[in-house]
Amino acid sequence: MDIQESKPTCRHWGGLATALIVIAFGVFILLRNFGITLPFMEYHNWWALFILIGAVGPLSYAVRRYRQQQKFDGVVLHSLVSAAAVITVALFFLLNLSWNRWWPLFIVYGGLWMLANNWKHNSGSVSS
């Protein structure tokens, strides 16, 4: 089975998961408006947890691609670097990290992303 054949099923589950997360987010805000706060909502940057949702897609695609191809290729690396960048942004907010200190990490991510793109195109891999 190639990657193209597995996309409709994965899109269905991805869309369902995203919808459930959005519904949960709405319920949490509604509860908060009624004075009911859950323990994690007392954390000052709890909303940054939702940034992590953006990493789910690239991470799941990397795992799926690796399992199907049985190798670590440029497409897998590209997806992992994309997920790492999203996770890093979430961690900046969750852990109150200094953007002034850590911003060069995004230059590293950019270089890894270019390396992954070059690897994808030179190996004849299917792009994501």
C-alpha distance (Angstrom), angle and dihedral (degrees) to the residues before:
residue distance angle dihedral
M1 . . .
D2 3.77 . .
I3 3.78 127.2 .
Q4 3.80 94.3 -101.9
E5 3.83 91.4 59.8
S6 3.81 92.7 52.7
K7 3.81 97.0 49.1
P8 3.85 100.0 84.7
T9 3.82 93.0 55.3
C10 3.80 91.9 45.1
R11 3.79 91.8 47.7
H12 3.79 89.5 52.3
W13 3.81 92.9 53.1
G14 3.79 91.8 40.4
G15 3.80 90.8 52.5
L16 3.79 91.4 46.4
A17 3.80 92.5 49.4
T18 3.80 91.4 47.8
A19 3.81 91.7 49.1
L20 3.80 91.7 50.3
I21 3.79 91.5 49.0
V22 3.81 91.7 50.6
I23 3.80 90.3 48.9
A24 3.82 90.6 49.7
F25 3.80 90.3 49.0
G26 3.80 90.0 53.2
V27 3.80 91.8 48.1
F28 3.83 91.3 50.2
I29 3.80 91.5 51.9
L30 3.81 91.3 45.6
L31 3.81 90.9 51.0
R32 3.80 90.0 48.7
N33 3.83 90.3 51.7
F34 3.81 88.1 55.6
G35 3.79 92.1 50.8
I36 3.80 96.6 -101.8
T37 3.78 111.8 126.8
L38 3.75 125.9 -178.1
P39 3.82 117.2 -141.0
F40 3.81 95.1 -104.7
M41 3.82 90.7 51.4
E42 3.80 90.7 65.6
Y43 3.80 88.7 68.1
H44 3.80 105.8 98.6
N45 3.82 96.5 -128.7
W46 3.81 99.6 34.9
W47 3.80 90.2 131.6
A48 3.82 88.9 68.3
L49 3.80 88.0 72.7
F50 3.79 86.4 76.1
I51 3.80 90.5 62.0
L52 3.79 85.9 67.3
I53 3.81 88.5 66.9
G54 3.80 86.6 75.2
A55 3.80 90.0 63.2
V56 3.80 95.0 55.3
G57 3.80 95.3 75.5
P58 3.82 97.7 51.0
L59 3.81 92.2 41.4
S60 3.79 94.2 50.4
Y61 3.81 90.8 45.6
A62 3.82 90.9 51.2
V63 3.80 91.6 51.4
R64 3.80 92.5 45.7
R65 3.81 92.6 47.3
Y66 3.80 92.6 47.5
R67 3.81 91.9 50.2
Q68 3.81 92.5 48.3
Q69 3.81 97.0 44.4
Q70 3.81 96.1 34.8
K71 3.80 88.8 -141.6
F72 3.77 142.0 81.3
D73 3.80 105.7 -111.1
G74 3.79 138.6 163.2
V75 3.79 92.9 -84.3
V76 3.81 91.4 55.4
L77 3.81 91.1 47.1
H78 3.81 91.4 48.1
S79 3.80 91.2 52.9
L80 3.79 93.3 46.1
V81 3.82 93.0 49.6
S82 3.82 90.3 49.0
A83 3.79 90.7 51.3
A84 3.81 91.6 46.1
A85 3.82 91.1 54.5
V86 3.81 91.8 51.6
I87 3.81 92.0 46.4
T88 3.80 90.1 49.5
V89 3.81 91.9 54.3
A90 3.81 90.3 50.5
L91 3.81 90.8 48.8
F92 3.81 90.9 52.0
F93 3.79 88.9 61.3
L94 3.80 98.6 36.0
L95 3.80 95.5 48.6
N96 3.82 98.1 31.0
L97 3.78 91.3 -122.0
S98 3.78 118.9 179.3
W99 3.81 113.0 -103.9
N100 3.82 87.4 -159.7
R101 3.78 91.3 62.3
W102 3.80 101.7 37.3
W103 3.84 104.3 37.1
P104 3.85 93.6 99.9
L105 3.79 86.9 68.3
F106 3.81 87.0 75.4
I107 3.81 89.6 57.6
V108 3.81 87.4 55.3
Y109 3.82 89.4 48.9
G110 3.81 89.3 49.9
G111 3.80 91.0 52.8
L112 3.79 91.9 47.7
W113 3.78 90.2 48.0
M114 3.84 90.6 52.4
L115 3.80 89.9 47.4
A116 3.80 90.3 51.1
N117 3.82 91.9 48.9
N118 3.79 90.8 50.2
W119 3.80 90.4 48.4
K120 3.82 91.2 48.8
H121 3.79 93.8 51.4
N122 3.81 96.3 42.4
S123 3.79 94.8 49.0
G124 3.81 95.2 48.2
S125 3.80 92.5 -118.5
V126 3.77 121.5 163.9
S127 3.80 108.3 -103.6
S128 3.79 119.6 -125.6
